[in-house]
Amino acid sequence: MSEERSLNFIEEIIENDLSSGKYETLVTRFPPEPNGYLHIGHAKAICLNFGLTKKYGGYTNLRFDDTNPVTEKTEYVDSQQEDIKWLGFEWKNELYTSDYFDTLYDFAVKLIEKGLAYIDDSTAEEIAALKGTPTEPGIDSPFRSRSIAENLDLFARMKAGEFPDGACILRAKADMSSPNMIMRDPIIYRIKHAEHHRTGNKWCIYPMYDFAHGQSDSIEQITHSICTLEYVSHRELYDWFIEHLEIFPSKQYEFARLNLSYTVMSKRKLLQLVNEGVVTGWNDPRMPTISGLRRRGYTPDSIREFCERIGIAKRENLIELSLLEFCVREHLNKIANRVMAVLDPIKLIITNYPEGQEETLNGENNPEAEDKGGIRAIPFSNELWIEREDFMEEPAKKWFRLAPGATVRLKHAYIVQCENFVKDAAGNVTEVHCTYIPESKSGEDTSGINVKGTIHWVSTKHAKKAEIRTYDRLFTVESPDSEEGDFKDYLNPESVHVIKEAYIEPYLANADLDSRYQFIRKGYYCVDQDSTPDHLIFNRTVGLKDAWAKAKK
């Protein structure tokens, strides 16, 4: 966006911290869990963390928060790195919480030695029962008074693998009467005999997120640890650990996460859609994942612009999906070459154009581009494919396309007049017969005839076949999470529509994965990753207009 916008609250804090000399260098981090693919909500956090160090100097670390070996995979690490690079950002250091497992263990020992942590043998149910309620204080665990020596011994034996999963945990000795329930002796370590994607079987105890997160920030000397609003109540614990461990005081700041209409953002729910085969994978073009958006034809520029437009706020709100579509439509309008594709074909025969004759016409690639995008050659003959919807047997009022006796311009070509048409046994129109006006060629028109309508076409002899996949919203309601029942009850049965045989101009035969096209009068499209030279597949990114808003009205 070109106009100057005011600073968001995080930028104000950073400008004060840098000008007051509190920090010399700004250091942020993006800390995804490698337990799924990144989605548009993560894109907002990526643009924020990397954008701040781009604006104010300093650097951003990419740190994988890999403290749960059961859900994590190297596949997710690789995909997340690819997504961040694709969005246009570079991290300074690639780090993993698992890099710090030894240090985190030492931190836990330090808390035990200070009398600030203890081993609890209670079951999960017993711990929950003693936790209290938001209005009533918790009750001390019977194991809270264990001696430092006993706790150190038990913790070492936990690490050595003497106990089965769930036998005991390490808890911080914080404040069982705190009004903030997170401060009521939170769990620091639990036993998990599971192979880790990086450390293998070296560890059978793993730190909890609340313990690992702030300490990892501190080890990396992160100045501004930015996370979403659900962590507001965790900030007190974040500060408590840092204070009692006497380590670098990283500071946590919270902003509102992105909630987008007609989709879900929970990684657990997205994983469910993948595992249950509701979608074809994490990168299904209907998914709100960055890889899904990329496959659908979204550009990094459009996603960054979207994140810029929605801004950074402290209050939760639901952002309209149509704003994201507006951003991609605006960008594609500038960069996408205009081409012709017929998705629901009927034949148009020009009866007075010599049979067997061909000519090559020129079409400009993009009138919106500064250089107009150059021109391309388009073959023309006496038999063309046109859209079924461009012919009407009995034309409606203000109908400017083909009908008996009506004239229309063929894009980049000639003016034609409809003489008659042919139907099949079922009463469907199969052919439209026209005559053309030789003096009306586009760019050289001397006919003096004015027509109101222009339609697109493809020469039948030269056309290539393609499969076209049109995608729509994955859900039928704005906020599936806030509806009654299961979120999958609100899936949109019309979220994908496949046209097996459409016809495209031969120029598109060599389309590559990175190119974007405007199918004239249809929308914006890109080549799908499953496409082959023998079986071309195009995905619709977005229509030319916001059809959904129109339908809702």
N, C-alpha and C positions, 0 to 999 in steps of 0.2 A: 504494500500500500504506500502510495507516494506521500500522502499528507502526514504531517508530524502528529504522533499520538502522545498523550501524556504518559509519564512513567507509571508502570504498575508498582504495587507496594513492595515487591521484592527488589525491583530496580532502585527504588528510593532507599531501602535499607543498604544495598550494596554501595550506592553512591556516597552515603553517609559514612559507611565503614572504611571506604577507600580514602575519602577526603580527610577523615579524622586521623588517618594513620593506624587504625586498628589492625588492618591487614595491608601488607604491601602487594600481595598477589591474590587474585581471586581463584579459588579452586573449588570446582563443583564435581559431582559424579552422577552417572546414570546407573542405577543398581538393579537391573532386572533379575528375576528368578528364572533360571533356565528350565522352566516346567511347562512351556507352551510357546506359541509364536506371539510376537508383539502385535498389538492392535492400535487403532487410531488414537486411543487414550494414551498409550505409551508415546505416540508421535508427539503429542502435546508436551509431555515431560521431556522428551528428547530435544525438541525445539527450544524449550525453556532452558534446560541445563547447558546445552551446547551453545545456544544463542547468547546467553549471558557472557560466557568467556570469549565469544566472538566479538561482542560489543565492548567489553571492559578489559580485555586482555586476560592473561592467566590461562588455565587449561582445565579440561574435563577428563576425568577417568571413566573408563567403562569397567564396572565391577560386577561380576556375576555373583549374585547372592545364593551360593550353592550349599545350603546347610541342611537340605532334606534329600538324602541320596535316593529315596524311594521314587520321587517324581521327576528327577532330573535326567536329561539326556544331552549328549554332545550335539545331536541333531538340532536341538533348540538353541544351543550356544551359537552354532554356525549360522542358523537362520537369523538370529537376532543381530549378529554382526553385519550380515549382508544387508538387513533392513536399514540399519543406522547409516551405513556407507551410501546406500541408495538414496536416502533422504538428504545426503550432501554433507554429512558431518564426519569429523575425524577425532578420535580420542587420543590422548597422550599416552596413557598406560592401559594395557589390558590386564585386569586383575581379577582375582577370585577370592571370595571370603575363605575358601579352603586353603588359600596361600597362608592364612593367618591362624590356622587351627592350633598350632603349637603356642603361639602368642596368646590366643584366646583362652587356652587351657591354663596358661600361666596366670592370666588375669583372674580366672575363676579361683585358682589356688590362693592368690593374693586376697581375694574377698573372704575366703574361708579363714585365712590367717588373721584377718582383721576382725573376725567374729561376725562377718556380714553375709555369710552363706552357710547353708547346712544341707545335709542329705536327709531326704524325707522318704520313708518307706510306705507312706499312705497310698491307697489306691486313688485313681482319678476321681471316683465317686466321693471318697472321704474328703479329698482336698476341696472339691466343689461344695460339699456340705458345710465345711468350716470357713468358706470364703466370705460368708455374710451376704448382705444385699446392699443396694445403693443407699438404703437408709439405716441399715444396722451394721455395726462393725463386724469384722471377721473374728474367728477364735483361733488362738495359737495352735499349731500342729503339736501333737505330743512329742515330735522329734526335734522341735525348734531349740530345745535346751541341750542338745548333744554337744559334747566338748569339741574344741577346735581339733585336738589330736584325733578323735574318733572320725570327725568329718574328713580330715585330710586322708586318713587311712581308707575310708570307704570310697572316697572320690578316686583315689589311685587304683583301687580294686575295680571300680566301675570301668575305668579306662582300660584296665588289663583284661576286661572281658569276663570277669568272674560271675556277673549277674545276667539273667535273661532280660529281654525287652520288658519294660514296664515295672521291673522289680523295685526300682527307686529312681529318684530324680535329685538334681541339685537345685535348691531354691535360694533366692536372695532373701536375706533377713532385713526386710525394709520396714513396712508399717501396716500391720493387720487392721488398724482402725482408720486408715486413710480413707477420705471420701472418694478418692480415685481408686477404683477397684483394681486397676492394673498395678498399683503400688503394694497390694496385699501379698507380699512374698512371692513374686513371680518366679516361674521356672526358668532356670538358666541353661541346664543341660538335661538331655534325656538319652536313654540307651536305645540304640537302633543297630542291630546286627544286620547291616545292609552294605552292599558294595557301592562305593562312591565313584562317580564317573571320572574323577581325577585322582583321588587318594586311594582308590581300591579298597582293600580291607584293613588299612592301617588303623582306622578309627572304628570304634563301636559306640562311641558317645558323640553326640553332635550338639552344638550350641543352638539355642532358640534364636529366632530372628531378632527379638528385642535386645538380646545380649550382644549378638554378633554385629548388628547393624551400626550402632553408635561407635562401638570400639573400632570397627573397620574404618569408619569415617575418621576417627581420631588418629589411627595409625597412618592414614594417607594425608593427614592434616587438611581435611576438607573444611573450607571456611564457612560455606553455606550449604547445608544438607537440606535439599528441597524435596518434600514429599507431599502426598495428598492429605486432604482434611481428616480422613479416618485415623490419622496418626497424632492428632492434636492431643488426645488423652495419654499417648505414649511419651510425649515430650518430657514429662516430669521424670519418668524412669530413665530416659535417654540421658538427661542431665545428672541424675543420681549416680548412675554407673561411672560416668566421666569424672564426677567430683570425688567419689570414693576411691577410684583407681588412680586419681591424680595424674591424668593424662591430658594431651592436647584438647582444649575445649571446643570441639566442633559444635556448631549451633544448628538446630533444626527449625525449618520454616515450612508452613503448610499452605497449599493452594487447593482450589476446588478441582476435583478430577473431571474429566470429560464424560458427560452422559449424552449419548447421541440417540435421536429418535429412531424408531423402527428397527432397533437392534439390541443385542445384549453385549455387555463388556466384561462379564465375569469369565476369567480364563477357564474356570471349572465348567461353566455352561458351554463355552465354545468347544472345549475338549469333548463334552458330551455329544454335541452336534457332529463332531468328527467321528468319535468312536461308534456312534449309533448309525452312521451312514446317512444322516440327514443331509449332509453336504459331502462333496467329494474329497475333502481334505482341508488342512489349515489354509491353503491358498485358493480355495473355492472363491470365484469372483463375487459371491454374495456375502462372504465373510467380512467383518470389519477389520480383519488383520491387515497389516501393511503389505504382506505378500499377496493377499487376496485383492487388495486395491490395486497393487502393481499389475497383477495379472488381468484385472478388469480394464486397465488402460489409464489409471490415474497417473499423474506425473508428480515427481517430488516437489516441483514448484507449487502445484495446486494444493498439496497437503501443507506445505510450509505457510502458504498464504492463508489457508483456512485457520491454522493454529494462531497466526498473527491476528486475524480478524476476531476470533472468539476471545482473545486476551486472557489475562491471568486474574482471577478473582478469588475472594475468600468465601463466596457463597455458592452452594450447589445450584445448578440449573440444567435444564434439558435443552441441548442445542439441536436445531432442526437439521435433519439430514440434507434437506434441500440447500442449505448454505454450503455444505461440502460439494454438492453437485454444481452449484453456481460457480464455485472457485475453479473446478476442473473445466467447466464449460468455457469460462472466460479465458483460461490458459490455452485450451485446445483450439479455440477460435483463432488464436494468434499463430499457432504452430502446425495445425493439422492441414495436410493437403486435401483439397476437394476432389472427390472421385465419384464415379457413378456405379451404383449397385442396384439391381432389381430383385426385391425379396419375394414378391408374389407375382410371378411373371405371366403375362399373356403376350401373344405375338402381334407385332404391328408390321404389316406388309405395305411397302410404298410401291403402288402398282405402276407408276410412270417413271420409276428410277430403274435404269437398265439392269436386268438380271445379270449377276456375275460381275457387275462393276463394283469397284471399291474405291474409296478415297480416304485420305488421312486428314483429320481435322485437328485443330489445336485447342487445348483447354488450359486456362491458367490454373496453376496449382493452388494458390491461396491469395485472393484479393486483399486479405487483411494483413498479410506479411509485408514488411517494408519493401522487399524486393519482388513482391507478388509471388514469390516461391518458384518462379520460372514457369515454363509451359511443358505440357506433355502431349504426345501424339495419341489420338483416339481414332481407331478404325471405324469406318462407316460403310454400310451396305444397304440393300433394299429390304432386308429382314431384320427387325430389331425386337428385343424384349422390352416391354414397358410394364409398369405396375398396373395390376388389375384395378386398383382404386382410382387410376387416372382416366378410366373410361366409364361413362354412364349412359345406359341405353336411353333413359328418359331423364334428361338433365334437370337438376334442381335449379332454383333461382340463383343467380349470381354464380353459376358454375362456369369456371374459366378453363376447364380442361377438355378432354376429348369427349365428343358426343356426335351423333349423326349430323353432318353439316357444319360442325364447329371447327375452328382453326386454333392451332396451338404451336408454340415454338418448341422444337427439340433442342435441348441445351447444347450449346456450342455448334449447332448444325442448322437445319432449315425449318421454315414454317411448313406445317402439313395440314391438310384438310381431310376430315373423316368423311369417307364416301359410304361405307357400309361395314357390316361385321358378320361374323360366323359364330354359331352356337353348336354345342355338342348335344347329344340325345337327352342329357339331363337338364338342358336349358342354360348351361354355363357358357359365357362368351369365351371363345378360344382364340379368335383372330379379329383384329381391327384392320380394315383396308383403308389406306389414305393415298392421296396424291400430294406431291411436294412442289414447292415453288422454287425453281432453280435459282432465281435472282435473290433469294432471301437468306443466303448463307451468312452465318454469324460473322461479324467483322467486315463483311463486304456486301451488306444488304442494300439493294437498289430497288426493292419491290414496292416500297412505299406503303406496305401493309402493316397495320398496327395490331398486335395480338396482346391479350391481357395475361394469358397463361404460358408458363414454361414447364416442361416436364423432362425428367431424365430418362435414359435409355441405355441399352447395351446392344451392340451388333451381335446377332445370334451366331454368326459364323466365327466370330473372334472371341466371344465371351468365355470366361473361365467359370467353372462351377465352384461354389464355396458353401460351407456350412456356417450358418449365422446363429449365434447364441445371444438372446436378449435377456438381460437380467433385470429383476425388479427387487423391491424391498423384501427382506427375508421374513419379516413379520407383518401382520395386518394391522397391528395396533401400535400406537406411538411409544408406549412404555411397557413392553412385555413383562418386565420385572415387577411392575406394580399391579398387574392384573391378578384376579383370583385363579387358583388352580396352577397347573404346570405351565411353565413358559412355552413349552413346545405345543401347547394347545392353540397357540396364536400364530403358528407358522403359516406363511403365505403359500398356498398350493400353486400359485401362478408366478412364483419367484424366478423361474427360468422357462424360456420358450425357445425351442430349437427348430430352425428352418434347415432341413437337410439339403435342399438344393436351391440355392439362390444363384444369380448370375452377376458376375463382376467384370469390369473392363480389364483387358489383358495387362494393363500397367500394374495391377495389384498382384500378379502372379509371383513377383519377386519381393513382396512386402516382407520386411524384417520385424523381429520382435520389438524393437525399440521405436518403430514408427507409429504415428497416430494419424488417423484419417477421418475426414468428415464425409460420410456417405451423404451426398446431396439430398436434402429434404428428409433425411432419416435420422441422423444422429452421428455421434462420434464412436469410432470403432478402432480396435487394435487386433493384431494377430495373436491367437492363443498359443500357449506353449506346446499344445498337442498337435498343432498344425504341421503338415508335411507338404512338400511340393506336389504330391499326388492327391492330397486331401487338405485343402486350405480351410482353416477355421478362423472366424473373426468373432470377437466378443464386443457387444455394445457396452461402451463405458457409460454413456448418458445420452438422453435424447436432446434434440435441439432446444426444446422448451421444457419448462417444469410441468410435465403432464400430470404429475401427482397432485400438485397444488390446485390445478384446474379441476381435476376430478373431485377433490375434496370439497371445493366450492359448490 
